[in-house]
Structure formats: C-alpha cells, structure tokens
Amino acid sequence: MKRLVNILMLSCQKATELIEKEQYFGLSTLEKLRLRVHLTICDFCTRYKQQSRFLHDVLGHHSHDHATNVNESLKEKIINQIENL
C-alpha cells in the first residue's frame, strides 16, 4: 500500500511540470492519474492549472506565428484579466 501511495503522490513542482507538459505534449495514462490525484488535494496547483490554461488560451493563437505583434489594446486586456484572477 505504501508503495502505491508513493507512486501516485507528486510534489507541487512535479505537478506544475505535468500541467505545462499536458498543454503542449499530452500525458501518459499514469501521469494523468498522478496529476488528477494531486489536484484533488492541492488547491494551489489547481489554481496554477487554471491560470496556466487561461494564459495558454489567450496567447495560444499567437504562438503559431512568431512574427505576430500583440497590439497594445490586447496587451492591456491580458494584463487586466491576469490582475483580476
């Protein structure tokens, strides 16, 4: 039983790494399970995942074209939304 707990439990550092990896590369079944278990008990990482997903969604469409310049009104909108989180 103790070995199973050690397999499923993640540190917050590892959980945040998996959150980022999930958005760009996807996770294995074991990684998904481990992350899900961690997020059920850790409010901080759950909040981090929400914020990370928000930034990814807002800025994601700009990553396809690295030459794209974000206009000033969009920058202000993003900053305001981040500050209000």
C-alpha positions in Angstrom: 0.0 0.0 0.0 2.8 2.4 0.9 4.5 1.8 -2.5 1.2 2.6 -4.3 0.9 5.9 -2.4 4.5 6.8 -3.3 3.8 6.0 -7.0 0.6 8.2 -7.0 1.8 11.2 -5.0 3.5 14.1 -6.7 5.3 17.2 -5.3 3.9 20.5 -6.4 7.0 21.1 -8.5 6.4 17.9 -10.5 2.6 18.6 -10.7 3.3 22.0 -12.3 5.7 20.4 -14.7 3.0 18.0 -15.7 0.4 20.8 -16.1 2.7 22.5 -18.6 3.6 19.3 -20.4 -0.1 18.4 -20.7 -0.9 21.6 -22.7 1.9 21.0 -25.2 2.6 17.3 -25.5 -0.1 15.4 -23.6 0.4 13.0 -20.7 0.7 9.2 -20.3 -2.1 7.4 -18.5 0.0 7.2 -15.3 0.9 10.9 -15.5 -2.8 11.8 -15.9 -3.7 9.7 -12.9 -0.9 11.1 -10.7 -1.8 14.7 -11.7 -5.5 14.1 -11.0 -4.8 12.7 -7.6 -2.5 15.6 -6.7 -5.0 18.2 -7.9 -7.8 16.7 -5.8 -5.8 17.5 -2.7 -3.8 20.7 -3.7 -5.7 23.9 -4.1 -2.6 25.8 -5.1 -1.8 23.6 -8.1 -5.4 23.6 -9.1 -5.3 27.4 -9.2 -2.0 27.2 -11.1 -3.6 24.9 -13.7 -6.5 27.4 -14.2 -4.1 30.3 -14.6 -1.8 28.4 -16.9 -4.7 27.3 -19.1 -6.0 30.9 -19.2 -2.7 32.2 -20.4 -2.3 29.4 -22.9 -5.8 30.1 -24.3 -5.3 33.8 -24.5 -1.8 33.7 -26.0 -2.0 30.4 -27.8 -3.3 31.7 -31.1 -0.2 34.0 -31.3 2.3 31.1 -30.9 1.7 29.9 -34.4 3.2 33.0 -36.0 6.2 34.1 -34.0 6.4 37.3 -36.0 2.9 38.4 -34.8 3.0 41.5 -32.7 0.4 41.8 -30.0 -1.3 45.2 -30.2 -1.4 47.5 -27.2 -5.1 47.1 -26.5 -4.8 43.3 -26.4 -1.8 43.6 -24.1 -3.8 45.8 -21.7 -6.8 43.4 -21.8 -4.5 40.5 -21.0 -2.8 42.4 -18.1 -6.2 43.4 -16.7 -7.5 39.8 -16.8 -4.4 38.5 -15.1 -4.6 41.1 -12.4 -8.3 40.2 -11.8 -7.5 36.5 -11.3 
